[in-house]
Amino acid sequence: MTELERTALLPAGLRDVLPPDAAFEAAIVERLIAHVSQMGYARVKAPLVEFEDGLLSGPGAAMAAHTFRLMDPVSHRMMGVRADITPQIARIARTRLKNAPRPLRLCYAGEVLRVKGTQLNPEREFVQVGVELIGGAPAAAAAADAEVIVMAAEALGQLGIIELSVDLNLPPFVPAVLDALRVPAEHQAELRAALDRKDAAAVAAVGGPAAKTLGALMAAAGPAERSLERLAKLDLPPVAAAERARLADVHRLIRASASGLKLTIDPVERRGFEYHTGVGFTIYAPAAGGELGSGGRYFAAAHNGGEPATGCTLYVDTILNALPAPTVKQALFVPAETPRAEGRRFRADGWSTVHGLCPGDDPMSEARRLGCSHVLIAGAVQPVSRS
């Protein structure tokens, strides 16, 4: 390996984004932010690094294993590089904006860094765009959940992503069933692992008094309307029954606003929803090859009893995979001897201009060498010949 190759080498999971992809990514981020801003979500910006005890409190505790840590040479306190922006927005809401009227609607965009990627997505640094709807009356919880889900689907749809589907789930559902049926603690972890694998045989073998109910929950997964019908027939403990009712309310409100949106339900899914306390969701599309976004209901504080909130995070890398590749913008080569005012006139007309630096260079050759689509010759715009 040469010295140049060695210094250009990046750590695993990190990469440079080059033209025209970097500009395309930025444009997509701004289009997403513009969409949610029109819905009353005010943009905030949190720092990339902050003190560990604040970053990893509340919903941030679930991100502890994913967080890079470093010592602050000024305060000598441990800091963390954010692995997710949602916990930072929760902190801002309960501190800087604690006196703002509720419900509080906030949006954000920024880079996050994680200790390691996943098998499906090996990237460790990526861009998030998200919204958080924080606080409000308990009676409005289902409406808040539905608003965030529909808004996220609409934001993706206006980018041109088609055949969107939303998978709804209930992270507290299975724990409520296991606790109500008094499944021993030593069996609960094994059961949850079996449910994650959708291993019906293992659930039946170790489920004990909960095996029948858990098996029925697994079998209820599928298209939303059919799933709700199956769930409605189950005799559930009171806490789980209340969660089922909330899910049905959210489904009804989504259908009222987005009747054509494909909805599925998986009552036992919990992976990726470690800090969520109510309805969770994941957004997919056939062209994406992964999750376009995810979110759900949580507490924007360090413990239950804090402000309830609903949020959604959109994953820009996956969104870009679902879109056509960017095209290079047409650029006009302007010879060095051309007055600057002339270049401003063309930019006002919508051109991107590339000004030559050396008077006397052949305009057509320079335009071709620099990858411009057009060239200004004797005051007239001409297409660049490729030979």
N, C-alpha and C positions, 0 to 999 in steps of 0.2 A: 504494500500500500504506500502510495506517495504521500508526502507531507500535505499536499493540497487535498487529497482524498481523505486523509485522516482528520484534518480540521473541518471538512465539510460533513463528516459523519455525525448523525444525530442519534440520540438515545431511541431505543425501541418505543414505538407508539407515538413518536413525534415527527412532524414533517413540515417542510416549507410549502406554502401555497403560492403558486406562480400565476402569472397572467395567462389567460384572462379569468382564471378560476377565482382569484382573490377578489376581484371587482364584482364578479357574479355573486359570490357568497355575501359580500357586503350589501349588495342590492337586494338580495332575498331577505336578509335580516331586516333591512329598513322597510320592506314591504309588509313583513309580518308585524313589525312594531306599529306601522301606520294603521294597519287594520284594527288592532286591538285598541290603539289610542282613540280611534273613532268611536269605540264602545265605552269611553270614559275611563280607561286605564292610564294612569299617569306614570311616566317613565322615571325610574330611579336607577342609580348606579352605585354599586357597592365595591369596596376595594378587593383586589385580587388576593391579598394576604391580610389576616387579622389575628388577634390573640386566640390561642387555642381554646381557652375556656369559654369564650363567647361563640366561636365558630362551631364548636361541637356540643352546644347545649340545645335543648329542645329537639326539634326535628333533625338538627345537625348530628345528634348522637349516632344516628344510623349510618353516617358517612365516615365514622372514625377510622375504620379499616381501610378506607380509600384515600385518606388524606396525607399529603406530604407535610412533614413538620420541620421547623428550623428554629434556631435561637435568634431572637432579636438582639443585635449587638448594642442597641441603645438602652432598652429597658431590661435586658437579660431575662425576658419572659419568653415562653414558648409560643410560637406562632404556627398557623396552619395555612397552607395554600388551598383555597376553596376547591372542593370536589363537586359541589352542587351550589347553586345560587339561592334556592328556595330558603334554606335556613338563614341566610343573610337578610332576605326580605322580611322574614318573620322577626328578626332582631330589630330591623329598622322600624317595623310597625309597632313593636312594643316599647321602643325607646324614643327615637327621633320623632315619630309620628303618633305617639300614644294619645295625643289630644285631638287628632284629626277625626272628623265625623266618620262613623261606621255605617254601612260597610265600606271598607277601604279598598279601592281598586288600584293595583300597582302592576306595572310591567317592567321588563328588564331584558337586556341582552349582554352576553359577555362570554369570555373563555373560562373553562374549568380545567383542572388538572387532576388526574387520578393516579394512584400508585401503580395500578396495572389495568390493562384492558380486559376484555372478555374474549371468549372463543369466537363469538359472532362479530364483535367489534373490537379489534386490537388497539384502536386509537386510545391514547391516554389523555390527549389534549383535544378538546372540541368546543364548539360554540353552542350555547344554550340561548333560546328565546323563551320567555315565559310570562305568565300572569299569575297573580295571587289576588283572591277576593277574600278579605280578612274581616271578621266580625259580622255583626248583624244579628237579627232576631233568630232564635232557634227555629221558629216556624218557617223561616225562609231558607233553611238548609238545602232542601231538595231543589228549590229554584236556583240557588247559588251554584250547586253542582251542575245542573242542567245548563245554566248560562255559560259556564266555563267550557263544558264539553262541546256545546254547539258552536261557540265562538272559535274554539281551536279548529274544529272541522271546517268552518267557513273560511278561516284564515288559510288553511292548507288548500282548500278548494279554489280560492281566488288566485293561487299560484298556478293552477292548471293540473293539480294532482287529482286523478279520478279514481273511482271505485274505493273510496275511503270506507273503512269499517272501524267501529269502536267496540272493544271488548270490555264489558263492565264486570267488576268483581267486588267482593266484600271481604277485605282482609280481616275484620274482627269476627266474621261469621263462624269459621271453624273453631277458634278459641272459645267462643261463647257456647258452642255445642259441647266441646270437650269438658269445659268447666261444669256446665249444667248436668252432664251425665257422669260426672265424677270419675273421669278417666285418670288413672294414676299418672303422676308427673313423669315417671320414668318411661311411660309409653307414649306420652304426647309428642315428644321430639321425633320418635320413630314414626308415629302416625303422620306427622306433618311432612316428613321426608317422603313417605310413601305417597301422600297426596300430591306433592310436588312432581313426583314421577308418574302420576296417574296410574299407580300400581294397585289395581282393585284387589288382587289376591293378597297382597301384604296388608292392605287395610282390613280385609275380612279376617286375616289371621291374628292381628294384634289389636283390633279395634274394640274388642270386648262389647260392652253395652252400647257403644257408639257406632259399631261396625255397620249396622243396617242403615242408620241415618246418614253416615258418611258415604256409604256406597250409593245411596239415593242422590246425595248432593253431587257426586261425581257424574252420575248418569244424567243429571239435569243440565249439564253444560251443553251449550249449543245456541241456535238462534234465539233471540231474546224472548219473543212471544211464547215459543214452545217451552223455553226454560222457566219462565214465570209461571206458566200453567203447572208444570211439574213441581216447582217449589211450593205453590199454593196448596198442594195436596199433602204436604209433609206436616206431621205433628212435631213442631219445633218448640224448644224451651222459650220462655217469654223474651229473653234478650235477643236470641236469634230470630224470633218471629218479628221483633221490632226492626231488626236490620233488613229483613225480607221486605217489610212494608216500605221502608225508606227507598230500597232499590226499586220497588214498583213505582213509587212516586217520581223518582228521577227518570225512569224509563218513560212514564206517561208525559212528562214535561218535554223531554227530548223529542218524542214523537210529535208533539204539538208544534214544535218549532222547526223540526227537520225530518219530515215524514219519510224522505227518501234515503236517509242515512242508514247504512247497514249496522245493526246492533247484535252483538252476541253477549252471552253471559257465561262466566265460569265461576261458580260459587266457591270453589276451593282454592283458587289461585291467590298466592300471597307474595311470591318472589318479586323483589323490587318495590314492595309496598310496606317496608318494615315500620315506618312511623305513621302510617295512615290509620285513621280511626273510623272511617265510614266507607262510602262508595269510592272505589278506585277505578281507573280506566287506562287503557292503552289503545293508541291509534295506529292503524296499519293501512297499507295500500299494496296491491300486488307488485307495483313497479319499484317499491322501496327496498325490499330485501331486509327489512328490519323494522324496529319501532320508529315511527315518526314522532311520537310524543307519548307522554304518560302523565298521570297526576291523580288527584283525588282529595279527599277530606282529611284534615289533620288538625292538631292543636299548635298554634303559633306561639308556644311557650314551652317551658321545661317540664311541664307536668299536665295531667288532665285537669280541667277547670280553667285552663288558659283560653285565649280567644280561639274559637273555631275558625277554620279557614278552608278554602278550596283552591287548589292551584293546578297549573298544567305547565309542563316543560316540553318544549319542542326541540328536537335534535336536528340541528341544521345540516350536519354531515349526511344523515340519512335522507333528509328532505332533498338535498342536492342530487342524491342518487336516483331519486324518483322523477327528476326533471330532465328535459333534454339538455345536452351539453351546451355550454355558452358559445356564442359566436363572437368572433373578434369584431369589435366596432370599426366601422369604416373610418379611416384616418387620411387626412389630406396633408401631403408634404408641401411645405412652404419654403422656397429657397431663401437662403440667408439674407440676400439683398432686398427682400420684400419688406416694406414698412410694417412695423408692428400693428399699426391700426388696421391694416388689411387682414392680418390674422384674426384680430378681434371681430371684424365683420363676419368672417366665415364661422367663427365659433358662435356668434349670435344667431347664425342661420342653422346651427345644430351640428356643425362639423367638429370633429376632434382634430386638432392641428399638431403637426410635428414640424418645428422650425429647424432648418438647416443651420449649421454653425460656421461653415467655411464658404465664403463667397467664391463663386466660380465653379463649384462642384456641379457635375451634370445632374440636373433635377430628377430626370427619369431614373438614372442609375441609383441615386441616393434613395429615392422613394422605394424602388424595388428592394434595395439592400435592407432598408429599415422596416419592410413589411407593410408599407402604406398601400391603401387601395386606390388613392387618387393623388395627382400631383398638379401643382399650380405652375403653368408655363405661359409666360407672356400675358398674365392676367386671366387666363382661362383654365378651368378645371378639366383635367383629362384623366381617364382611367389609366392605371399603371399596366403597361404591357409586361408579361412575365417572361419575355425572351429578349 
